[in-house]
Amino acid sequence: MRQRWVTGDCWLGCERTDLLVLWLGPVQWDGAHAPFLACADCLDRLKRQSCEYLLNHRPADLASLTG
């Protein structure tokens, strides 16, 4: 699925505004919805963090987190 970048505000961490962001999905809270958007820099940081985590944890460690 190809996603479209739009101009908006990053909700993932940097809180910068008026830049290209990608819609990640809805945020739901107390019955209301808001768009969850992230910029390329924050998405790259999230990808690096995820890859580092997965490289440094054994599958048994991951199983303990899910249940």
CHARMM internal coordinates of N, CA and C (Angstrom, degrees):
IC EDIT
DIST 1 N 1 CA 1.4437
DIST 1 CA 1 C 1.5270
ANGL 1 N 1 CA 1 C 109.35
DIST 1 C 2 N 1.2614
ANGL 1 CA 1 C 2 N 115.65
DIHE 1 N 1 CA 1 C 2 N 127.12
DIST 2 N 2 CA 1.4655
ANGL 1 C 2 N 2 CA 121.04
DIHE 1 CA 1 C 2 N 2 CA 179.89
DIST 2 CA 2 C 1.5217
ANGL 2 N 2 CA 2 C 108.94
DIHE 1 C 2 N 2 CA 2 C -91.38
DIST 2 C 3 N 1.3248
ANGL 2 CA 2 C 3 N 115.56
DIHE 2 N 2 CA 2 C 3 N 130.35
DIST 3 N 3 CA 1.4529
ANGL 2 C 3 N 3 CA 119.64
DIHE 2 CA 2 C 3 N 3 CA -179.29
DIST 3 CA 3 C 1.5259
ANGL 3 N 3 CA 3 C 110.11
DIHE 2 C 3 N 3 CA 3 C -107.88
DIST 3 C 4 N 1.3043
ANGL 3 CA 3 C 4 N 115.18
DIHE 3 N 3 CA 3 C 4 N 153.78
DIST 4 N 4 CA 1.4585
ANGL 3 C 4 N 4 CA 121.36
DIHE 3 CA 3 C 4 N 4 CA -175.76
DIST 4 CA 4 C 1.5228
ANGL 4 N 4 CA 4 C 110.55
DIHE 3 C 4 N 4 CA 4 C -107.06
DIST 4 C 5 N 1.3053
ANGL 4 CA 4 C 5 N 115.56
DIHE 4 N 4 CA 4 C 5 N 131.27
DIST 5 N 5 CA 1.4592
ANGL 4 C 5 N 5 CA 122.09
DIHE 4 CA 4 C 5 N 5 CA 174.92
DIST 5 CA 5 C 1.5184
ANGL 5 N 5 CA 5 C 108.59
DIHE 4 C 5 N 5 CA 5 C -79.99
DIST 5 C 6 N 1.3257
ANGL 5 CA 5 C 6 N 115.78
DIHE 5 N 5 CA 5 C 6 N 138.01
DIST 6 N 6 CA 1.4626
ANGL 5 C 6 N 6 CA 121.70
DIHE 5 CA 5 C 6 N 6 CA 178.75
DIST 6 CA 6 C 1.5317
ANGL 6 N 6 CA 6 C 108.62
DIHE 5 C 6 N 6 CA 6 C -130.49
DIST 6 C 7 N 1.2971
ANGL 6 CA 6 C 7 N 116.94
DIHE 6 N 6 CA 6 C 7 N 163.01
DIST 7 N 7 CA 1.4591
ANGL 6 C 7 N 7 CA 120.89
DIHE 6 CA 6 C 7 N 7 CA 175.74
DIST 7 CA 7 C 1.5267
ANGL 7 N 7 CA 7 C 108.84
DIHE 6 C 7 N 7 CA 7 C -83.76
DIST 7 C 8 N 1.3390
ANGL 7 CA 7 C 8 N 115.17
DIHE 7 N 7 CA 7 C 8 N 128.16
DIST 8 N 8 CA 1.4604
ANGL 7 C 8 N 8 CA 119.36
DIHE 7 CA 7 C 8 N 8 CA -178.57
DIST 8 CA 8 C 1.5167
ANGL 8 N 8 CA 8 C 111.01
DIHE 7 C 8 N 8 CA 8 C -172.45
DIST 8 C 9 N 1.3234
ANGL 8 CA 8 C 9 N 115.51
DIHE 8 N 8 CA 8 C 9 N -154.48
DIST 9 N 9 CA 1.4648
ANGL 8 C 9 N 9 CA 122.56
DIHE 8 CA 8 C 9 N 9 CA -177.22
DIST 9 CA 9 C 1.5253
ANGL 9 N 9 CA 9 C 110.00
DIHE 8 C 9 N 9 CA 9 C -113.01
DIST 9 C 10 N 1.3321
ANGL 9 CA 9 C 10 N 117.26
DIHE 9 N 9 CA 9 C 10 N 139.29
DIST 10 N 10 CA 1.4590
ANGL 9 C 10 N 10 CA 121.66
DIHE 9 CA 9 C 10 N 10 CA 178.05
DIST 10 CA 10 C 1.5266
ANGL 10 N 10 CA 10 C 109.44
DIHE 9 C 10 N 10 CA 10 C -81.05
DIST 10 C 11 N 1.3111
ANGL 10 CA 10 C 11 N 116.09
DIHE 10 N 10 CA 10 C 11 N 127.99
DIST 11 N 11 CA 1.4620
ANGL 10 C 11 N 11 CA 122.53
DIHE 10 CA 10 C 11 N 11 CA 179.34
DIST 11 CA 11 C 1.5206
ANGL 11 N 11 CA 11 C 111.43
DIHE 10 C 11 N 11 CA 11 C -104.32
DIST 11 C 12 N 1.3282
ANGL 11 CA 11 C 12 N 118.56
DIHE 11 N 11 CA 11 C 12 N -0.63
DIST 12 N 12 CA 1.4602
ANGL 11 C 12 N 12 CA 120.39
DIHE 11 CA 11 C 12 N 12 CA -170.49
DIST 12 CA 12 C 1.5228
ANGL 12 N 12 CA 12 C 113.92
DIHE 11 C 12 N 12 CA 12 C -89.54
DIST 12 C 13 N 1.2909
ANGL 12 CA 12 C 13 N 119.71
DIHE 12 N 12 CA 12 C 13 N -13.27
DIST 13 N 13 CA 1.4528
ANGL 12 C 13 N 13 CA 117.90
DIHE 12 CA 12 C 13 N 13 CA 178.37
DIST 13 CA 13 C 1.5126
ANGL 13 N 13 CA 13 C 114.63
DIHE 12 C 13 N 13 CA 13 C 165.66
DIST 13 C 14 N 1.3137
ANGL 13 CA 13 C 14 N 118.02
DIHE 13 N 13 CA 13 C 14 N -43.38
DIST 14 N 14 CA 1.4633
ANGL 13 C 14 N 14 CA 119.33
DIHE 13 CA 13 C 14 N 14 CA -174.72
DIST 14 CA 14 C 1.5233
ANGL 14 N 14 CA 14 C 112.57
DIHE 13 C 14 N 14 CA 14 C -79.36
DIST 14 C 15 N 1.3304
ANGL 14 CA 14 C 15 N 116.53
DIHE 14 N 14 CA 14 C 15 N -23.27
DIST 15 N 15 CA 1.4650
ANGL 14 C 15 N 15 CA 123.16
DIHE 14 CA 14 C 15 N 15 CA 179.28
DIST 15 CA 15 C 1.5208
ANGL 15 N 15 CA 15 C 113.94
DIHE 14 C 15 N 15 CA 15 C 60.13
DIST 15 C 16 N 1.3468
ANGL 15 CA 15 C 16 N 116.56
DIHE 15 N 15 CA 15 C 16 N 21.66
DIST 16 N 16 CA 1.4705
ANGL 15 C 16 N 16 CA 118.61
DIHE 15 CA 15 C 16 N 16 CA 175.36
DIST 16 CA 16 C 1.5217
ANGL 16 N 16 CA 16 C 108.93
DIHE 15 C 16 N 16 CA 16 C -71.05
DIST 16 C 17 N 1.3053
ANGL 16 CA 16 C 17 N 115.65
DIHE 16 N 16 CA 16 C 17 N 157.05
DIST 17 N 17 CA 1.4602
ANGL 16 C 17 N 17 CA 121.03
DIHE 16 CA 16 C 17 N 17 CA -177.58
DIST 17 CA 17 C 1.5197
ANGL 17 N 17 CA 17 C 110.40
DIHE 16 C 17 N 17 CA 17 C -123.03
DIST 17 C 18 N 1.3286
ANGL 17 CA 17 C 18 N 114.58
DIHE 17 N 17 CA 17 C 18 N 161.11
DIST 18 N 18 CA 1.4607
ANGL 17 C 18 N 18 CA 122.36
DIHE 17 CA 17 C 18 N 18 CA 174.37
DIST 18 CA 18 C 1.5273
ANGL 18 N 18 CA 18 C 112.19
DIHE 17 C 18 N 18 CA 18 C 56.34
DIST 18 C 19 N 1.3384
ANGL 18 CA 18 C 19 N 116.10
DIHE 18 N 18 CA 18 C 19 N 51.93
DIST 19 N 19 CA 1.4589
ANGL 18 C 19 N 19 CA 121.19
DIHE 18 CA 18 C 19 N 19 CA 176.10
DIST 19 CA 19 C 1.5170
ANGL 19 N 19 CA 19 C 108.86
DIHE 18 C 19 N 19 CA 19 C -140.51
DIST 19 C 20 N 1.3187
ANGL 19 CA 19 C 20 N 117.09
DIHE 19 N 19 CA 19 C 20 N 170.67
DIST 20 N 20 CA 1.4545
ANGL 19 C 20 N 20 CA 120.22
DIHE 19 CA 19 C 20 N 20 CA 179.87
DIST 20 CA 20 C 1.5214
ANGL 20 N 20 CA 20 C 109.92
DIHE 19 C 20 N 20 CA 20 C -69.40
DIST 20 C 21 N 1.3284
ANGL 20 CA 20 C 21 N 115.21
DIHE 20 N 20 CA 20 C 21 N 129.27
DIST 21 N 21 CA 1.4584
ANGL 20 C 21 N 21 CA 122.30
DIHE 20 CA 20 C 21 N 21 CA -179.67
DIST 21 CA 21 C 1.5253
ANGL 21 N 21 CA 21 C 109.17
DIHE 20 C 21 N 21 CA 21 C -135.58
DIST 21 C 22 N 1.3151
ANGL 21 CA 21 C 22 N 114.46
DIHE 21 N 21 CA 21 C 22 N 159.75
DIST 22 N 22 CA 1.4586
ANGL 21 C 22 N 22 CA 122.17
DIHE 21 CA 21 C 22 N 22 CA 178.90
DIST 22 CA 22 C 1.5152
ANGL 22 N 22 CA 22 C 108.59
DIHE 21 C 22 N 22 CA 22 C -116.10
DIST 22 C 23 N 1.3192
ANGL 22 CA 22 C 23 N 117.11
DIHE 22 N 22 CA 22 C 23 N 134.67
DIST 23 N 23 CA 1.4601
ANGL 22 C 23 N 23 CA 121.99
DIHE 22 CA 22 C 23 N 23 CA 178.32
DIST 23 CA 23 C 1.5183
ANGL 23 N 23 CA 23 C 108.50
DIHE 22 C 23 N 23 CA 23 C -74.58
DIST 23 C 24 N 1.3424
ANGL 23 CA 23 C 24 N 117.47
DIHE 23 N 23 CA 23 C 24 N 124.29
DIST 24 N 24 CA 1.4631
ANGL 23 C 24 N 24 CA 122.26
DIHE 23 CA 23 C 24 N 24 CA 179.63
DIST 24 CA 24 C 1.5176
ANGL 24 N 24 CA 24 C 112.49
DIHE 23 C 24 N 24 CA 24 C -99.95
DIST 24 C 25 N 1.2999
ANGL 24 CA 24 C 25 N 116.57
DIHE 24 N 24 CA 24 C 25 N -18.12
DIST 25 N 25 CA 1.4562
ANGL 24 C 25 N 25 CA 120.67
DIHE 24 CA 24 C 25 N 25 CA -179.47
DIST 25 CA 25 C 1.5136
ANGL 25 N 25 CA 25 C 109.75
DIHE 24 C 25 N 25 CA 25 C 144.22
DIST 25 C 26 N 1.3348
ANGL 25 CA 25 C 26 N 116.04
DIHE 25 N 25 CA 25 C 26 N 179.55
DIST 26 N 26 CA 1.4516
ANGL 25 C 26 N 26 CA 118.55
DIHE 25 CA 25 C 26 N 26 CA -179.90
DIST 26 CA 26 C 1.5325
ANGL 26 N 26 CA 26 C 111.62
DIHE 25 C 26 N 26 CA 26 C -86.16
DIST 26 C 27 N 1.3072
ANGL 26 CA 26 C 27 N 115.84
DIHE 26 N 26 CA 26 C 27 N 146.27
DIST 27 N 27 CA 1.4552
ANGL 26 C 27 N 27 CA 122.92
DIHE 26 CA 26 C 27 N 27 CA 168.11
DIST 27 CA 27 C 1.5273
ANGL 27 N 27 CA 27 C 105.20
DIHE 26 C 27 N 27 CA 27 C -96.78
DIST 27 C 28 N 1.3217
ANGL 27 CA 27 C 28 N 116.85
DIHE 27 N 27 CA 27 C 28 N 129.27
DIST 28 N 28 CA 1.4593
ANGL 27 C 28 N 28 CA 120.55
DIHE 27 CA 27 C 28 N 28 CA -179.97
DIST 28 CA 28 C 1.5147
ANGL 28 N 28 CA 28 C 109.38
DIHE 27 C 28 N 28 CA 28 C -116.67
DIST 28 C 29 N 1.3282
ANGL 28 CA 28 C 29 N 115.91
DIHE 28 N 28 CA 28 C 29 N 129.97
DIST 29 N 29 CA 1.4578
ANGL 28 C 29 N 29 CA 120.49
DIHE 28 CA 28 C 29 N 29 CA -179.66
DIST 29 CA 29 C 1.5180
ANGL 29 N 29 CA 29 C 108.29
DIHE 28 C 29 N 29 CA 29 C -149.40
DIST 29 C 30 N 1.2824
ANGL 29 CA 29 C 30 N 116.27
DIHE 29 N 29 CA 29 C 30 N 123.96
DIST 30 N 30 CA 1.4598
ANGL 29 C 30 N 30 CA 122.72
DIHE 29 CA 29 C 30 N 30 CA 174.36
DIST 30 CA 30 C 1.5297
ANGL 30 N 30 CA 30 C 111.98
DIHE 29 C 30 N 30 CA 30 C 52.63
DIST 30 C 31 N 1.3278
ANGL 30 CA 30 C 31 N 115.99
DIHE 30 N 30 CA 30 C 31 N 40.73
DIST 31 N 31 CA 1.4602
ANGL 30 C 31 N 31 CA 120.94
DIHE 30 CA 30 C 31 N 31 CA 176.98
DIST 31 CA 31 C 1.5166
ANGL 31 N 31 CA 31 C 115.34
DIHE 30 C 31 N 31 CA 31 C 82.82
DIST 31 C 32 N 1.3286
ANGL 31 CA 31 C 32 N 118.00
DIHE 31 N 31 CA 31 C 32 N -0.78
DIST 32 N 32 CA 1.4682
ANGL 31 C 32 N 32 CA 120.92
DIHE 31 CA 31 C 32 N 32 CA 179.49
DIST 32 CA 32 C 1.5284
ANGL 32 N 32 CA 32 C 109.80
DIHE 31 C 32 N 32 CA 32 C -110.98
DIST 32 C 33 N 1.3143
ANGL 32 CA 32 C 33 N 116.67
DIHE 32 N 32 CA 32 C 33 N 161.44
DIST 33 N 33 CA 1.4606
ANGL 32 C 33 N 33 CA 122.91
DIHE 32 CA 32 C 33 N 33 CA -178.70
DIST 33 CA 33 C 1.5274
ANGL 33 N 33 CA 33 C 110.02
DIHE 32 C 33 N 33 CA 33 C -124.84
DIST 33 C 34 N 1.3338
ANGL 33 CA 33 C 34 N 114.98
DIHE 33 N 33 CA 33 C 34 N 147.50
DIST 34 N 34 CA 1.4630
ANGL 33 C 34 N 34 CA 121.59
DIHE 33 CA 33 C 34 N 34 CA 173.54
DIST 34 CA 34 C 1.5227
ANGL 34 N 34 CA 34 C 107.81
DIHE 33 C 34 N 34 CA 34 C -142.61
DIST 34 C 35 N 1.3321
ANGL 34 CA 34 C 35 N 119.00
DIHE 34 N 34 CA 34 C 35 N 152.61
DIST 35 N 35 CA 1.4589
ANGL 34 C 35 N 35 CA 120.55
DIHE 34 CA 34 C 35 N 35 CA -179.93
DIST 35 CA 35 C 1.5296
ANGL 35 N 35 CA 35 C 111.17
DIHE 34 C 35 N 35 CA 35 C -76.37
DIST 35 C 36 N 1.3251
ANGL 35 CA 35 C 36 N 116.17
DIHE 35 N 35 CA 35 C 36 N 134.22
DIST 36 N 36 CA 1.4666
ANGL 35 C 36 N 36 CA 121.99
DIHE 35 CA 35 C 36 N 36 CA 177.01
DIST 36 CA 36 C 1.5197
ANGL 36 N 36 CA 36 C 106.87
DIHE 35 C 36 N 36 CA 36 C -99.47
DIST 36 C 37 N 1.3347
ANGL 36 CA 36 C 37 N 116.92
DIHE 36 N 36 CA 36 C 37 N 109.48
DIST 37 N 37 CA 1.4585
ANGL 36 C 37 N 37 CA 123.37
DIHE 36 CA 36 C 37 N 37 CA -174.39
DIST 37 CA 37 C 1.5231
ANGL 37 N 37 CA 37 C 110.24
DIHE 36 C 37 N 37 CA 37 C -119.64
DIST 37 C 38 N 1.3304
ANGL 37 CA 37 C 38 N 116.89
DIHE 37 N 37 CA 37 C 38 N 148.03
DIST 38 N 38 CA 1.4589
ANGL 37 C 38 N 38 CA 120.59
DIHE 37 CA 37 C 38 N 38 CA 179.76
DIST 38 CA 38 C 1.5216
ANGL 38 N 38 CA 38 C 110.64
DIHE 37 C 38 N 38 CA 38 C -143.41
DIST 38 C 39 N 1.3429
ANGL 38 CA 38 C 39 N 115.42
DIHE 38 N 38 CA 38 C 39 N 144.32
DIST 39 N 39 CA 1.4633
ANGL 38 C 39 N 39 CA 121.19
DIHE 38 CA 38 C 39 N 39 CA 178.13
DIST 39 CA 39 C 1.5342
ANGL 39 N 39 CA 39 C 109.94
DIHE 38 C 39 N 39 CA 39 C -85.33
DIST 39 C 40 N 1.3126
ANGL 39 CA 39 C 40 N 116.29
DIHE 39 N 39 CA 39 C 40 N 168.33
DIST 40 N 40 CA 1.4633
ANGL 39 C 40 N 40 CA 121.68
DIHE 39 CA 39 C 40 N 40 CA -178.26
DIST 40 CA 40 C 1.5247
ANGL 40 N 40 CA 40 C 111.95
DIHE 39 C 40 N 40 CA 40 C -62.16
DIST 40 C 41 N 1.3304
ANGL 40 CA 40 C 41 N 117.63
DIHE 40 N 40 CA 40 C 41 N -40.03
DIST 41 N 41 CA 1.4682
ANGL 40 C 41 N 41 CA 120.18
DIHE 40 CA 40 C 41 N 41 CA 179.74
DIST 41 CA 41 C 1.5188
ANGL 41 N 41 CA 41 C 111.59
DIHE 40 C 41 N 41 CA 41 C -61.83
DIST 41 C 42 N 1.3244
ANGL 41 CA 41 C 42 N 117.47
DIHE 41 N 41 CA 41 C 42 N -44.94
DIST 42 N 42 CA 1.4656
ANGL 41 C 42 N 42 CA 120.39
DIHE 41 CA 41 C 42 N 42 CA -179.49
DIST 42 CA 42 C 1.5340
ANGL 42 N 42 CA 42 C 111.18
DIHE 41 C 42 N 42 CA 42 C -69.45
DIST 42 C 43 N 1.3302
ANGL 42 CA 42 C 43 N 116.63
DIHE 42 N 42 CA 42 C 43 N -36.41
DIST 43 N 43 CA 1.4685
ANGL 42 C 43 N 43 CA 118.98
DIHE 42 CA 42 C 43 N 43 CA 176.77
DIST 43 CA 43 C 1.5264
ANGL 43 N 43 CA 43 C 110.86
DIHE 42 C 43 N 43 CA 43 C -65.57
DIST 43 C 44 N 1.3244
ANGL 43 CA 43 C 44 N 117.38
DIHE 43 N 43 CA 43 C 44 N -39.30
DIST 44 N 44 CA 1.4702
ANGL 43 C 44 N 44 CA 120.66
DIHE 43 CA 43 C 44 N 44 CA 176.42
DIST 44 CA 44 C 1.5233
ANGL 44 N 44 CA 44 C 111.05
DIHE 43 C 44 N 44 CA 44 C -62.91
DIST 44 C 45 N 1.3453
ANGL 44 CA 44 C 45 N 116.90
DIHE 44 N 44 CA 44 C 45 N -41.98
DIST 45 N 45 CA 1.4681
ANGL 44 C 45 N 45 CA 121.15
DIHE 44 CA 44 C 45 N 45 CA 178.29
DIST 45 CA 45 C 1.5290
ANGL 45 N 45 CA 45 C 110.23
DIHE 44 C 45 N 45 CA 45 C -62.77
DIST 45 C 46 N 1.3246
ANGL 45 CA 45 C 46 N 117.33
DIHE 45 N 45 CA 45 C 46 N -43.05
DIST 46 N 46 CA 1.4580
ANGL 45 C 46 N 46 CA 121.35
DIHE 45 CA 45 C 46 N 46 CA 179.01
DIST 46 CA 46 C 1.5316
ANGL 46 N 46 CA 46 C 110.76
DIHE 45 C 46 N 46 CA 46 C -63.25
DIST 46 C 47 N 1.3231
ANGL 46 CA 46 C 47 N 116.57
DIHE 46 N 46 CA 46 C 47 N -40.37
DIST 47 N 47 CA 1.4611
ANGL 46 C 47 N 47 CA 120.49
DIHE 46 CA 46 C 47 N 47 CA 178.44
DIST 47 CA 47 C 1.5281
ANGL 47 N 47 CA 47 C 110.50
DIHE 46 C 47 N 47 CA 47 C -64.00
DIST 47 C 48 N 1.3374
ANGL 47 CA 47 C 48 N 117.39
DIHE 47 N 47 CA 47 C 48 N -45.07
DIST 48 N 48 CA 1.4708
ANGL 47 C 48 N 48 CA 120.56
DIHE 47 CA 47 C 48 N 48 CA 178.01
DIST 48 CA 48 C 1.5201
ANGL 48 N 48 CA 48 C 111.75
DIHE 47 C 48 N 48 CA 48 C -60.82
DIST 48 C 49 N 1.3265
ANGL 48 CA 48 C 49 N 116.57
DIHE 48 N 48 CA 48 C 49 N -44.59
DIST 49 N 49 CA 1.4640
ANGL 48 C 49 N 49 CA 120.63
DIHE 48 CA 48 C 49 N 49 CA 179.50
DIST 49 CA 49 C 1.5266
ANGL 49 N 49 CA 49 C 110.68
DIHE 48 C 49 N 49 CA 49 C -62.39
DIST 49 C 50 N 1.3143
ANGL 49 CA 49 C 50 N 116.81
DIHE 49 N 49 CA 49 C 50 N -42.84
DIST 50 N 50 CA 1.4633
ANGL 49 C 50 N 50 CA 120.90
DIHE 49 CA 49 C 50 N 50 CA -179.86
DIST 50 CA 50 C 1.5224
ANGL 50 N 50 CA 50 C 111.21
DIHE 49 C 50 N 50 CA 50 C -64.29
DIST 50 C 51 N 1.3200
ANGL 50 CA 50 C 51 N 116.51
DIHE 50 N 50 CA 50 C 51 N -45.88
DIST 51 N 51 CA 1.4700
ANGL 50 C 51 N 51 CA 120.08
DIHE 50 CA 50 C 51 N 51 CA 179.68
DIST 51 CA 51 C 1.5230
ANGL 51 N 51 CA 51 C 111.24
DIHE 50 C 51 N 51 CA 51 C -63.02
DIST 51 C 52 N 1.3323
ANGL 51 CA 51 C 52 N 116.94
DIHE 51 N 51 CA 51 C 52 N -43.11
DIST 52 N 52 CA 1.4643
ANGL 51 C 52 N 52 CA 120.51
DIHE 51 CA 51 C 52 N 52 CA 178.59
DIST 52 CA 52 C 1.5265
ANGL 52 N 52 CA 52 C 110.82
DIHE 51 C 52 N 52 CA 52 C -61.66
DIST 52 C 53 N 1.3144
ANGL 52 CA 52 C 53 N 116.58
DIHE 52 N 52 CA 52 C 53 N -42.99
DIST 53 N 53 CA 1.4564
ANGL 52 C 53 N 53 CA 120.65
DIHE 52 CA 52 C 53 N 53 CA 179.26
DIST 53 CA 53 C 1.5247
ANGL 53 N 53 CA 53 C 110.34
DIHE 52 C 53 N 53 CA 53 C -61.53
DIST 53 C 54 N 1.3198
ANGL 53 CA 53 C 54 N 116.48
DIHE 53 N 53 CA 53 C 54 N -48.27
DIST 54 N 54 CA 1.4615
ANGL 53 C 54 N 54 CA 120.42
DIHE 53 CA 53 C 54 N 54 CA -177.28
DIST 54 CA 54 C 1.5226
ANGL 54 N 54 CA 54 C 112.13
DIHE 53 C 54 N 54 CA 54 C -65.56
DIST 54 C 55 N 1.3253
ANGL 54 CA 54 C 55 N 117.78
DIHE 54 N 54 CA 54 C 55 N -32.57
DIST 55 N 55 CA 1.4634
ANGL 54 C 55 N 55 CA 120.70
DIHE 54 CA 54 C 55 N 55 CA 178.32
DIST 55 CA 55 C 1.5221
ANGL 55 N 55 CA 55 C 112.54
DIHE 54 C 55 N 55 CA 55 C -74.23
DIST 55 C 56 N 1.3221
ANGL 55 CA 55 C 56 N 117.55
DIHE 55 N 55 CA 55 C 56 N -25.62
DIST 56 N 56 CA 1.4579
ANGL 55 C 56 N 56 CA 121.02
DIHE 55 CA 55 C 56 N 56 CA -174.65
DIST 56 CA 56 C 1.5229
ANGL 56 N 56 CA 56 C 114.68
DIHE 55 C 56 N 56 CA 56 C -102.92
DIST 56 C 57 N 1.3119
ANGL 56 CA 56 C 57 N 118.36
DIHE 56 N 56 CA 56 C 57 N 2.19
DIST 57 N 57 CA 1.4594
ANGL 56 C 57 N 57 CA 120.94
DIHE 56 CA 56 C 57 N 57 CA 179.55
DIST 57 CA 57 C 1.5229
ANGL 57 N 57 CA 57 C 110.17
DIHE 56 C 57 N 57 CA 57 C -124.24
DIST 57 C 58 N 1.2876
ANGL 57 CA 57 C 58 N 114.36
DIHE 57 N 57 CA 57 C 58 N 134.63
DIST 58 N 58 CA 1.4670
ANGL 57 C 58 N 58 CA 120.19
DIHE 57 CA 57 C 58 N 58 CA 178.11
DIST 58 CA 58 C 1.5287
ANGL 58 N 58 CA 58 C 109.21
DIHE 57 C 58 N 58 CA 58 C -73.72
DIST 58 C 59 N 1.3264
ANGL 58 CA 58 C 59 N 117.46
DIHE 58 N 58 CA 58 C 59 N 157.37
DIST 59 N 59 CA 1.4703
ANGL 58 C 59 N 59 CA 119.98
DIHE 58 CA 58 C 59 N 59 CA 177.52
DIST 59 CA 59 C 1.5342
ANGL 59 N 59 CA 59 C 112.79
DIHE 58 C 59 N 59 CA 59 C -55.55
DIST 59 C 60 N 1.3208
ANGL 59 CA 59 C 60 N 118.70
DIHE 59 N 59 CA 59 C 60 N -34.14
DIST 60 N 60 CA 1.4645
ANGL 59 C 60 N 60 CA 120.62
DIHE 59 CA 59 C 60 N 60 CA 178.30
DIST 60 CA 60 C 1.5208
ANGL 60 N 60 CA 60 C 110.38
DIHE 59 C 60 N 60 CA 60 C -63.55
DIST 60 C 61 N 1.3330
ANGL 60 CA 60 C 61 N 117.15
DIHE 60 N 60 CA 60 C 61 N -36.71
DIST 61 N 61 CA 1.4627
ANGL 60 C 61 N 61 CA 120.13
DIHE 60 CA 60 C 61 N 61 CA 177.67
DIST 61 CA 61 C 1.5307
ANGL 61 N 61 CA 61 C 110.64
DIHE 60 C 61 N 61 CA 61 C -64.34
DIST 61 C 62 N 1.3256
ANGL 61 CA 61 C 62 N 117.38
DIHE 61 N 61 CA 61 C 62 N -38.73
DIST 62 N 62 CA 1.4530
ANGL 61 C 62 N 62 CA 121.55
DIHE 61 CA 61 C 62 N 62 CA -179.60
DIST 62 CA 62 C 1.5148
ANGL 62 N 62 CA 62 C 110.12
DIHE 61 C 62 N 62 CA 62 C -67.43
DIST 62 C 63 N 1.3321
ANGL 62 CA 62 C 63 N 117.84
DIHE 62 N 62 CA 62 C 63 N -38.57
DIST 63 N 63 CA 1.4640
ANGL 62 C 63 N 63 CA 121.10
DIHE 62 CA 62 C 63 N 63 CA -179.69
DIST 63 CA 63 C 1.5251
ANGL 63 N 63 CA 63 C 110.97
DIHE 62 C 63 N 63 CA 63 C -61.84
DIST 63 C 64 N 1.3110
ANGL 63 CA 63 C 64 N 117.51
DIHE 63 N 63 CA 63 C 64 N -34.95
DIST 64 N 64 CA 1.4561
ANGL 63 C 64 N 64 CA 120.41
DIHE 63 CA 63 C 64 N 64 CA -179.55
DIST 64 CA 64 C 1.5298
ANGL 64 N 64 CA 64 C 111.98
DIHE 63 C 64 N 64 CA 64 C -67.87
DIST 64 C 65 N 1.3307
ANGL 64 CA 64 C 65 N 117.06
DIHE 64 N 64 CA 64 C 65 N -24.50
DIST 65 N 65 CA 1.4518
ANGL 64 C 65 N 65 CA 120.55
DIHE 64 CA 64 C 65 N 65 CA -179.54
DIST 65 CA 65 C 1.5216
ANGL 65 N 65 CA 65 C 112.48
DIHE 64 C 65 N 65 CA 65 C -78.40
DIST 65 C 66 N 1.3169
ANGL 65 CA 65 C 66 N 116.05
DIHE 65 N 65 CA 65 C 66 N -27.86
DIST 66 N 66 CA 1.4733
ANGL 65 C 66 N 66 CA 119.33
DIHE 65 CA 65 C 66 N 66 CA -174.79
DIST 66 CA 66 C 1.5214
ANGL 66 N 66 CA 66 C 112.68
DIHE 65 C 66 N 66 CA 66 C -95.49
DIST 66 C 67 N 1.2977
ANGL 66 CA 66 C 67 N 117.23
DIHE 66 N 66 CA 66 C 67 N -7.07
DIST 67 N 67 CA 1.3933
ANGL 66 C 67 N 67 CA 108.94
DIHE 66 CA 66 C 67 N 67 CA 178.20
DIST 67 CA 67 C 1.4018
ANGL 67 N 67 CA 67 C 126.82
DIHE 66 C 67 N 67 CA 67 C 173.83
END
COOR INIT
IC SEED 1 N 1 CA 1 C
IC BUILD
